[in-house]
Amino acid sequence: MKAEIISTGTELLLGQITDTNSPYLAAELPLLGIDLYWITHVGDNQPRIVEALKRAWERSDIIITTGGLGPTEGDITREAIAELMGEPLKIDREILEGLRSMFSKRGVEMPQRNIKQAHIIPSARAIPNAVGTAPGWWVEHEGKIILALPGPPWEMQRMWLNEIKPRLEPKLSGEVIISRIIKTAGIPEAKLDEMVSPLLSSTNPTLALYAKMDGIQLRLTAKARKRAKAEELIAQAESRLKAILGQAIWGFDEDALEVLTGNMLRERKLSLATMESCTGGLLASTITDVPGSSDYFKGGLVAYSARAKAAFGVDAKLLAQKGTVDPEVAAAMAKAARLRLEADIGIGVTGVAGPAEIEGKPVGTVYIAIDGGDSKKSSFSALYPPRRPLVKRQAVVSALFKLRQLLLSW
């Protein structure tokens, strides 16, 4: 079955809020074997909503709307569906009494405007909303289904899980679609595409590449009548990718580098310290986003100037000779962080985040070093696209990825 999502609300088009309902539903629909082909954002304008509904009616089996079920004049999803179906809106006494009861339990009188939410068309069934005032709609006509869900994410998600999903499942073919995200780092996108090209032509499972802030992700998607068969197809393709990419794969699905490296440090009973310029403390911030990171993270130093670096233990002669942005300086920063904060491992990051070059180094230049004492050392250099937030984030990802690689051999 083909599905389409229509998210309504002028605030979406103005960028005042982010549509989180569509991504949520986009992840849920494949689990039911439903193909999502289109997502539309449309403002609070009835003719345009009706136009979107008509287009969806012509090409989709299931239409899901989110938003526009409130009591205000701008909430016009009900009116648009009624216009599409050519049916009159009438007050449903049962819905109205339910609304009045809800307000009564809260100890307040129901505003007259909320009567609007008790209107329904003959071909629609009201869907209970356990956490809000806006009931949803379930409309079936000519083999098609329209589902009207509320806009607030907590209302929409609860209605989907408790009311919509159980009613949809018996109507479906039984096919399931599952996906597996494989996360990589250290290999450029073009090279990665070349390496996995034998699998890109596969139709089941399919393979797609995406550039993300934490590296290049590969998405495997399989479809089968039984979940076990779909999982088998995913497992076979994943095995081939592991053989091709090896240690470039650092995680799967919801894995986060800071969590994985933190777990590895904890398991090995190792501690970590950092010294950063260029990233301005973002590495330390990312590490400490993980609950319990104080078990292994000793602390972070932020030092941009040569004087600040020297104060934390970086050799002043080296700084005078090499400047502040140099691979040897990154190595000295890593060692100084390790010794200064009495940690087992130190990470040093220096570079040029922008907007202007430093010491003749172009914006995007990054040098990373990891010092674990003795022979346990690692270094990395890169030239990232010259956008300050991207340079900082990519440097953090690279530092954590190189730390993971070093810990694998620890």
C-alpha positions as CSV (number, residue, x, y, z in Angstrom):
1,M,0.0,0.0,0.0
2,K,1.1,3.5,-0.8
3,A,0.9,6.2,1.9
4,E,1.2,10.0,1.9
5,I,1.6,12.4,4.8
6,I,0.2,15.9,4.8
7,S,1.4,18.1,7.7
8,T,-0.6,21.3,8.0
9,G,0.3,24.5,9.7
10,T,1.6,27.8,8.5
11,E,4.2,27.8,11.3
12,L,5.9,24.8,9.5
13,L,6.4,26.9,6.3
14,L,7.7,29.9,8.3
15,G,10.3,27.7,10.0
16,Q,8.9,28.5,13.4
17,I,8.6,24.9,14.3
18,T,10.1,21.7,13.0
19,D,7.9,18.9,11.7
20,T,8.7,15.9,13.9
21,N,5.4,14.1,13.2
22,S,6.4,13.1,9.6
23,P,9.7,11.6,10.5
24,Y,8.0,9.6,13.3
25,L,5.4,8.3,11.0
26,A,7.9,7.7,8.2
27,A,9.7,5.3,10.6
28,E,6.5,3.6,11.7
29,L,4.9,2.9,8.3
30,P,7.5,0.5,6.9
31,L,7.1,-1.7,10.0
32,L,3.5,-2.3,8.7
33,G,4.7,-2.9,5.1
34,I,3.4,0.4,4.0
35,D,5.4,2.4,1.4
36,L,5.6,6.1,2.1
37,Y,6.1,8.0,-1.2
38,W,5.2,11.6,-0.4
39,I,5.3,14.1,2.4
40,T,3.6,17.5,1.9
41,H,3.7,20.6,4.1
42,V,0.9,23.0,3.6
43,G,-0.2,26.1,5.5
44,D,-3.5,26.9,7.2
45,N,-5.3,27.6,3.9
46,Q,-8.4,25.5,3.1
47,P,-8.1,25.6,-0.7
48,R,-4.5,24.6,-0.6
49,I,-5.1,21.8,1.9
50,V,-8.0,20.5,-0.3
51,E,-5.7,20.7,-3.3
52,A,-3.1,18.6,-1.4
53,L,-5.8,16.1,-0.3
54,K,-7.1,15.7,-3.9
55,R,-3.6,15.0,-5.2
56,A,-3.0,12.5,-2.5
57,W,-6.4,10.8,-3.1
58,E,-5.4,10.3,-6.8
59,R,-2.1,8.6,-6.0
60,S,-2.1,7.1,-2.5
61,D,-4.0,4.4,-0.6
62,I,-3.6,5.9,2.8
63,I,-3.5,9.6,3.5
64,I,-2.4,10.7,7.0
65,T,-2.9,14.3,8.0
66,T,-1.3,15.9,11.1
67,G,-2.4,19.1,12.6
68,G,-5.4,21.4,12.1
69,L,-7.8,19.6,14.5
70,G,-7.8,22.3,17.2
71,P,-10.6,24.7,18.2
72,T,-9.3,27.9,16.5
73,E,-10.2,29.4,13.1
74,G,-6.9,28.3,11.7
75,D,-7.7,24.7,12.4
76,I,-9.3,23.7,9.2
77,T,-8.3,20.1,8.4
78,R,-11.8,18.8,9.2
79,E,-13.3,21.3,6.9
80,A,-10.8,20.4,4.1
81,I,-11.6,16.7,4.4
82,A,-15.3,17.4,4.4
83,E,-14.9,19.4,1.2
84,L,-12.9,16.7,-0.4
85,M,-15.5,14.1,0.5
86,G,-18.4,16.3,-0.4
87,E,-20.0,15.7,3.0
88,P,-21.5,18.1,5.5
89,L,-20.0,18.6,9.0
90,K,-22.5,18.0,11.8
91,I,-22.1,18.0,15.6
92,D,-21.7,14.6,17.1
93,R,-23.4,14.7,20.5
94,E,-21.3,11.9,22.0
95,I,-18.1,13.7,21.0
96,L,-19.4,17.0,22.4
97,E,-20.4,15.4,25.8
98,G,-16.9,13.8,25.9
99,L,-15.3,17.2,25.5
100,R,-17.5,18.8,28.1
101,S,-16.7,16.0,30.5
102,M,-13.0,16.4,29.9
103,F,-13.1,20.1,30.7
104,S,-15.4,19.5,33.7
105,K,-12.8,17.1,35.2
106,R,-10.2,19.8,34.9
107,G,-12.5,22.1,36.8
108,V,-13.1,24.6,34.0
109,E,-16.0,25.5,31.7
110,M,-15.5,24.4,28.1
111,P,-15.0,27.4,25.7
112,Q,-17.6,27.7,23.0
113,R,-14.8,27.4,20.4
114,N,-14.2,23.8,21.4
115,I,-17.6,22.8,20.0
116,K,-15.8,23.0,16.6
117,Q,-14.0,19.8,17.6
118,A,-17.2,17.9,18.0
119,H,-18.0,18.2,14.2
120,I,-17.7,15.2,12.0
121,I,-18.8,13.9,8.6
122,P,-20.9,10.8,8.0
123,S,-18.1,8.7,6.6
124,A,-15.7,9.5,9.4
125,R,-15.3,7.7,12.7
126,A,-13.9,9.7,15.7
127,I,-10.6,8.5,17.1
128,P,-10.3,9.0,20.9
129,N,-7.5,11.4,22.0
130,A,-6.5,10.4,25.6
131,V,-4.2,13.3,26.2
132,G,-5.8,16.2,24.3
133,T,-9.1,17.7,23.2
134,A,-8.9,17.0,19.5
135,P,-10.4,13.7,18.4
136,G,-8.9,12.2,15.3
137,W,-10.7,11.0,12.3
138,W,-10.8,7.6,10.4
139,V,-12.3,7.9,7.0
140,E,-12.8,5.0,4.6
141,H,-14.1,5.5,1.1
142,E,-13.6,3.7,-2.3
143,G,-10.9,1.5,-0.8
144,K,-8.9,4.4,0.5
145,I,-8.2,5.6,4.1
146,I,-7.8,9.1,5.4
147,L,-6.4,9.4,8.9
148,A,-6.6,12.8,10.5
149,L,-4.3,13.0,13.6
150,P,-3.6,15.9,16.0
151,G,-0.6,18.1,15.6
152,P,1.0,18.0,19.0
153,P,3.6,15.2,18.8
154,W,2.7,13.6,22.2
155,E,-1.0,13.5,21.1
156,M,-0.2,12.2,17.6
157,Q,2.2,9.5,18.7
158,R,-0.1,8.2,21.4
159,M,-3.1,8.1,19.1
160,W,-1.0,6.3,16.4
161,L,0.2,3.6,18.8
162,N,-2.9,3.0,20.8
163,E,-5.7,3.7,18.3
164,I,-4.6,3.8,14.7
165,K,-1.9,1.1,14.4
166,P,-4.0,-1.7,15.9
167,R,-6.8,-0.9,13.5
168,L,-4.6,-0.7,10.5
169,E,-2.7,-3.9,10.9
170,P,-5.6,-6.3,10.1
171,K,-6.2,-4.4,6.8
172,L,-2.6,-4.9,5.5
173,S,-1.0,-7.6,3.4
174,G,1.3,-8.7,6.1
175,E,4.5,-7.5,4.3
176,V,7.1,-5.8,6.5
177,I,9.8,-3.4,5.6
178,I,12.8,-3.1,7.9
179,S,15.9,-1.0,7.7
180,R,19.4,-1.2,9.2
181,I,21.7,1.9,9.4
182,I,25.4,1.2,9.2
183,K,27.6,4.0,10.4
184,T,31.1,4.6,9.0
185,A,33.9,7.1,9.3
186,G,37.3,7.6,7.8
187,I,36.4,6.9,4.2
188,P,35.3,9.7,1.8
189,E,31.8,9.3,0.4
190,A,32.9,8.8,-3.2
191,K,35.4,6.2,-2.2
192,L,32.8,4.4,0.0
193,D,30.3,4.5,-2.9
194,E,33.0,2.8,-5.1
195,M,33.8,0.2,-2.5
196,V,30.1,-0.9,-2.0
197,S,29.1,-0.5,-5.7
198,P,28.4,-4.3,-6.1
199,L,25.6,-4.0,-3.6
200,L,24.1,-0.7,-4.9
201,S,22.3,-2.5,-7.7
202,S,20.5,-4.9,-5.3
203,T,16.7,-4.5,-5.3
204,N,16.0,-6.4,-2.1
205,P,17.6,-5.3,0.1
206,T,18.3,-1.9,-1.3
207,L,21.4,0.1,-0.2
208,A,21.7,3.8,-0.1
209,L,24.4,6.2,1.2
210,Y,23.9,9.4,3.2
211,A,26.5,12.0,4.3
212,K,25.8,12.8,8.0
213,M,27.5,14.9,10.6
214,D,28.9,11.8,12.2
215,G,30.2,10.2,9.0
216,I,28.8,8.4,6.0
217,Q,25.8,6.2,6.7
218,L,24.6,3.2,4.7
219,R,21.0,2.3,4.9
220,L,19.9,-1.3,4.1
221,T,16.2,-1.8,3.5
222,A,14.5,-5.2,3.0
223,K,10.9,-6.1,2.3
224,A,9.3,-9.6,2.9
225,R,6.1,-11.1,4.0
226,K,7.7,-12.4,7.2
227,R,9.9,-10.3,9.5
228,A,12.3,-13.2,9.9
229,K,12.9,-13.3,6.1
230,A,13.5,-9.5,5.9
231,E,16.0,-9.7,8.8
232,E,17.8,-12.6,7.0
233,L,18.2,-10.5,3.9
234,I,19.5,-7.6,6.0
235,A,22.0,-9.9,7.8
236,Q,23.4,-11.3,4.6
237,A,24.0,-7.8,3.1
238,E,25.4,-6.5,6.4
239,S,27.9,-9.4,6.5
240,R,29.1,-8.4,3.0
241,L,29.5,-4.8,4.0
242,K,31.5,-5.7,7.1
243,A,33.8,-7.8,4.9
244,I,34.3,-4.8,2.5
245,L,34.6,-1.9,5.0
246,G,36.1,-3.5,8.1
247,Q,36.9,-1.1,10.9
248,A,35.5,1.8,9.0
249,I,32.2,0.7,10.4
250,W,31.9,2.1,13.9
251,G,28.2,1.6,14.8
252,F,24.6,0.8,13.8
253,D,21.2,2.3,13.9
254,E,21.0,4.6,17.1
255,D,24.6,4.1,18.1
256,A,26.5,7.3,19.1
257,L,30.3,7.5,19.0
258,E,30.6,9.2,22.3
259,V,28.6,6.4,23.9
260,L,30.6,3.6,22.3
261,T,33.9,5.1,23.1
262,G,32.8,5.8,26.7
263,N,31.8,2.2,27.1
264,M,35.1,1.0,25.7
265,L,37.0,3.3,28.2
266,R,34.9,2.0,31.1
267,E,35.4,-1.7,30.1
268,R,39.2,-1.2,29.9
269,K,39.3,0.9,33.1
270,L,40.9,3.8,31.2
271,S,40.6,7.5,31.8
272,L,40.6,10.3,29.2
273,A,41.5,14.0,29.1
274,T,41.3,16.5,26.2
275,M,42.9,19.8,25.1
276,E,41.2,21.7,22.4
277,S,41.5,24.7,20.2
278,C,39.4,25.0,17.0
279,T,36.6,22.9,18.6
280,G,36.3,25.3,21.6
281,G,35.3,22.6,24.1
282,L,32.8,20.8,21.8
283,L,34.8,17.5,22.2
284,A,34.6,17.7,26.0
285,S,30.9,18.7,25.8
286,T,30.1,15.8,23.5
287,I,31.9,13.3,25.7
288,T,30.1,14.6,28.8
289,D,26.7,14.3,27.1
290,V,26.8,10.7,28.1
291,P,25.5,9.9,31.6
292,G,28.2,8.5,33.8
293,S,31.0,10.0,31.7
294,S,32.7,11.1,34.9
295,D,33.7,7.5,35.5
296,Y,36.3,7.9,32.8
297,F,36.6,11.5,31.7
298,K,39.1,13.5,33.8
299,G,38.4,16.8,32.2
300,G,39.0,19.1,29.2
301,L,41.2,22.1,28.6
302,V,40.4,24.8,26.0
303,A,43.5,26.7,24.9
304,Y,43.6,28.8,21.7
305,S,46.6,31.0,22.1
306,A,50.2,29.9,22.3
307,R,50.5,31.3,25.7
308,A,47.4,29.3,26.9
309,K,48.8,26.1,25.4
310,A,52.1,26.7,27.1
311,A,50.5,27.3,30.4
312,F,48.9,23.9,30.2
313,G,52.2,22.2,29.4
314,V,52.8,22.4,25.7
315,D,56.5,23.2,25.0
316,A,56.9,26.9,24.3
317,K,59.8,26.4,21.9
318,L,57.7,24.0,19.8
319,L,54.9,26.6,19.7
320,A,57.4,29.3,18.7
321,Q,58.8,27.1,15.9
322,K,55.5,25.5,14.6
323,G,52.8,27.9,15.6
324,T,49.5,26.9,17.2
325,V,48.1,24.9,14.2
326,D,50.4,22.0,13.5
327,P,50.3,18.2,13.8
328,E,53.3,18.2,16.3
329,V,51.5,20.7,18.4
330,A,48.3,18.5,18.4
331,A,50.5,15.6,19.6
332,A,52.0,17.9,22.3
333,M,48.5,19.0,23.4
334,A,47.4,15.4,23.7
335,K,50.4,14.5,25.9
336,A,50.0,17.6,28.0
337,A,46.3,16.9,28.6
338,R,47.1,13.3,29.6
339,L,49.9,14.4,32.1
340,R,48.2,17.6,33.4
341,L,45.0,15.8,34.3
342,E,46.6,12.5,35.2
343,A,44.6,10.5,32.6
344,D,45.6,7.3,30.8
345,I,44.8,8.9,27.4
346,G,44.9,12.4,26.1
347,I,43.4,13.9,22.9
348,G,44.7,17.1,21.3
349,V,42.7,19.0,18.7
350,T,43.9,22.1,16.8
351,G,42.9,23.6,13.5
352,V,41.2,26.4,11.7
353,A,37.4,26.6,12.1
354,G,37.2,30.0,10.3
355,P,36.2,32.5,9.2
356,A,39.8,33.3,8.2
357,E,43.0,31.3,7.7
358,I,45.5,31.0,10.6
359,E,49.3,30.8,10.2
360,G,48.8,30.2,6.5
361,K,46.6,27.2,7.1
362,P,43.2,27.3,5.2
363,V,39.8,27.2,6.9
364,G,38.9,23.6,7.5
365,T,42.4,22.4,8.5
366,V,42.3,20.1,11.5
367,Y,45.0,18.2,13.3
368,I,44.1,15.5,15.9
369,A,46.4,13.5,18.1
370,I,45.8,10.8,20.7
371,D,48.4,10.0,23.3
372,G,48.1,6.8,25.4
373,G,51.8,6.8,26.5
374,D,54.5,4.5,25.2
375,S,53.7,3.4,21.7
376,K,49.9,3.9,22.1
377,K,49.6,6.9,19.9
378,S,47.5,8.0,16.9
379,S,47.3,11.1,14.7
380,F,44.9,12.4,12.0
381,S,44.7,15.4,9.7
382,A,42.0,16.6,7.5
383,L,40.7,19.5,5.4
384,Y,37.0,19.9,5.9
385,P,34.6,22.1,4.0
386,P,35.1,25.7,5.3
387,R,32.0,26.1,7.4
388,R,32.7,26.8,11.0
389,P,30.0,24.6,12.7
390,L,30.8,21.7,10.3
391,V,34.5,21.9,10.9
392,K,34.0,21.8,14.6
393,R,31.6,18.9,14.5
394,Q,33.6,16.9,12.0
395,A,36.7,17.3,14.1
396,V,34.9,15.9,17.2
397,V,33.7,12.9,15.2
398,S,37.1,12.3,13.8
399,A,38.7,12.5,17.3
400,L,36.2,10.0,18.7
401,F,36.6,7.7,15.7
402,K,40.4,7.6,16.1
403,L,40.0,7.0,19.8
404,R,37.8,4.1,19.1
405,Q,40.3,2.6,16.6
406,L,43.1,3.0,19.2
407,L,41.0,1.3,21.9
408,L,40.2,-1.6,19.7
409,S,43.9,-2.6,19.9
410,W,44.3,-1.7,23.6
